[in-house]
């Protein structure tokens, strides 16, 4: 269940890795950013330095440590890569 519910939300599940090796899984609301319809559009927008994720799971470098958050803001300069889930539900 998404943190921001409503008919105006369009969520895209993503997995990303930070420069320190931390892996994060979560969902981004594409409609939270007017005029953008893809994750790539949101990431390349340099006016907002943070990426907002909902329903987040954080894995440490050992991939065993887990933390969960309803909402997490990530500084875009710390992102190494992002992988959106495809339409078949796979990364």
C-alpha positions as CSV (number, residue, x, y, z in Angstrom):
1,X,0.0,0.0,0.0
2,X,1.6,3.3,-1.0
3,X,2.3,6.0,1.5
4,X,0.6,8.6,-0.7
5,X,-2.6,7.0,-1.8
6,X,-5.1,8.5,-4.2
7,X,-6.2,8.3,-7.8
8,X,-3.6,10.9,-8.8
9,X,-0.6,8.7,-7.9
10,X,1.3,6.6,-10.4
11,X,4.0,4.6,-8.7
12,X,7.1,3.1,-10.3
13,X,9.1,0.5,-8.3
14,X,12.8,1.1,-8.4
15,X,16.1,-0.3,-7.0
16,X,19.0,2.0,-6.6
17,X,22.6,1.8,-5.3
18,X,24.3,4.6,-3.5
19,X,28.0,5.5,-3.7
20,X,28.7,3.9,-0.3
21,X,27.3,0.5,-1.6
22,X,23.9,0.7,0.1
23,X,21.1,-0.7,-2.0
24,X,17.6,0.7,-1.7
25,X,14.3,-0.6,-3.0
26,X,11.2,1.6,-3.0
27,X,8.6,3.3,-5.2
28,X,8.5,6.8,-6.7
29,X,5.3,8.6,-7.4
30,X,5.7,9.9,-11.0
31,X,2.8,12.2,-10.5
32,X,4.4,14.0,-7.6
33,X,6.6,15.7,-10.1
34,X,4.4,17.6,-12.6
35,X,5.5,17.4,-16.2
36,X,7.6,14.3,-15.7
37,X,6.4,10.8,-16.6
38,X,9.6,8.7,-16.2
39,X,12.1,8.0,-13.5
40,X,14.8,9.3,-15.8
41,X,13.0,12.7,-16.1
42,X,12.9,13.0,-12.3
43,X,16.5,12.1,-11.8
44,X,17.8,14.5,-14.4
45,X,15.8,17.4,-12.9
46,X,18.6,19.3,-11.1
47,X,16.3,21.9,-9.5
48,X,15.3,19.4,-6.9
49,X,18.4,17.8,-5.3
50,X,16.5,15.1,-3.5
51,X,14.6,12.0,-4.8
52,X,11.6,11.1,-2.7
53,X,10.8,7.4,-2.3
54,X,7.9,5.7,-0.6
55,X,7.7,2.2,1.0
56,X,11.5,1.9,1.2
57,X,13.7,-1.0,2.2
58,X,17.4,-0.4,2.8
59,X,20.0,-3.1,2.5
60,X,23.5,-2.6,3.9
61,X,26.7,-3.7,2.1
62,X,26.2,-7.2,3.5
63,X,22.7,-7.4,2.0
64,X,21.5,-8.8,5.3
65,X,20.8,-5.6,7.3
66,X,17.4,-4.2,6.6
67,X,15.7,-1.0,7.5
68,X,12.2,0.0,6.4
69,X,10.7,3.5,6.0
70,X,7.4,4.9,4.7
71,X,9.2,7.9,3.1
72,X,12.9,8.5,2.4
73,X,14.6,11.5,0.8
74,X,17.8,10.7,-1.0
75,X,20.4,13.2,-2.2
76,X,20.6,12.6,-6.0
77,X,24.4,13.2,-6.0
78,X,24.8,10.0,-3.9
79,X,23.1,7.7,-6.4
80,X,25.4,5.4,-8.4
81,X,22.6,3.7,-10.5
82,X,18.9,3.2,-10.6
83,X,17.0,0.3,-12.1
84,X,13.2,0.6,-12.6
85,X,11.0,-2.5,-12.4
86,X,9.7,-3.6,-15.8
87,X,6.1,-4.2,-16.7
88,X,6.5,-7.9,-15.8
89,X,7.4,-7.0,-12.3
90,X,11.1,-7.8,-12.6
91,X,14.2,-5.7,-12.1
